[in-house]
Amino acid sequence: MSESLAGKAAALDAADELAAARKLFALDEAVYLDGNSLGALPAHVPARVADVVTRQWGELRIRSWDESGWWTAPERIGDRIAPLVGAAPGQVVVGDSTSVNVFKAVVGAVRLVDDPARTDVLVDAGTFPTDGYIAESAARMTGKQLVLVDPADLPAALGPTTAVALLNHVDYRSGRLHDLPGLTAAIHDAGALAVWDLCHSAGALPVGLDEHGVDLAVGCTYKYLNGGPGSPAYLYVAERHQAGFDSPLPGWNSHTDPFAMTLGYEAAPGAVRGRVGTPDILSMLALEASLDVWDGVSIDAVRAKSLALTDFFLECVEAYVPAGSVTSLTPAAHAERGSQVALRCEDAPRVMRELIGRGVIGDLRRPDVLRFGFTPLYVGFGDVERAARVLSEVLRG
């Protein structure tokens, strides 16, 4: 069986239209299946960052705000990310953390609704914890109440008291893909606004923010976008909402004339009003360099490979792993699957430690979930077969 699956992996790798992208990354002999936490380093980024440090900062110094384009980086890089999330230019701005952008988006959405009868902020009950913490604080600060709802139950929970719904496109724990088009339509039918967290979907599958009428969205850049540890997040504000978007963090960078240094705040037009303070230039420009790996890449091809990788992993796990030792939490249906596979496993912390020790890098969600993220730009089918085979060896002791 192992020989037949290894042969199948080799054939799939030989036919892979994205296989050439792997050489763009700094990889070793390990099987890296943790790109859903931290993407691998694009190989050209260190030289680009060295130029930022030694020439732009070291030689040009403050002149780089103009001559090196530092000042316009948040919008420029936002426009690089926009096609990956299905947005036209001028709607994505890069900066701050995902948490800060969730706060801006939720408060900004409540202010856009501006209806005292709409008292509820609905939040995905299985959301990444920070989203819930931030949403609860935002709701409290705006005089609303937080309502936790399973995404499957969201349509029934919507009503005349709903102001905003905050949802994750892909569940961080299970890898379940939620129905962004359908849920966004249901939220709009209820007269509310939709805010989506794209952290586990952008760069792994089509999103279609414009096509599906999403109101606001946020996402990180250090997972499938490979921007580096702590790289800045982004905020999407649909063009139709930008004139009315009232950020709860009106920093000087989002002022219409920031260098006038006036006491009164006047918001800049467009996505710029999502900015707050001085951009983190070193991380920002490392991210910009990292996005070069997406040049000429079709997000539809990425999605097709992602599904093929996860299908093949599940096939290999079923063939290799002792029956009953793991249970997949990730939906089998393609329409409900992101780009990761989550396996429930007894003694998961020990199993993951041993996997990592044997060169298969995944991660853990306590108490019992092994997570494996599949980044189509650099994960191959041979990696998948090896990971499942090593998992079987670890479980068999």
Beta strands, then each sheet from edge to edge (+ up, - down):
strand 1: 31-32
strand 2: 92-94
strand 3: 120-124
strand 4: 145-149
strand 5: 162-168
strand 6: 193-197
strand 7: 216-219
strand 8: 234-237
strand 9: 326-328
strand 10: 340-345
strand 11: 360-361
strand 12: 363-365
strand 13: 369-373
sheet 1: 1+ 11+
sheet 2: 2+ 8- 7+ 6+ 5+ 3+ 4+
sheet 3: 9+ 10- 13+ 12-
end
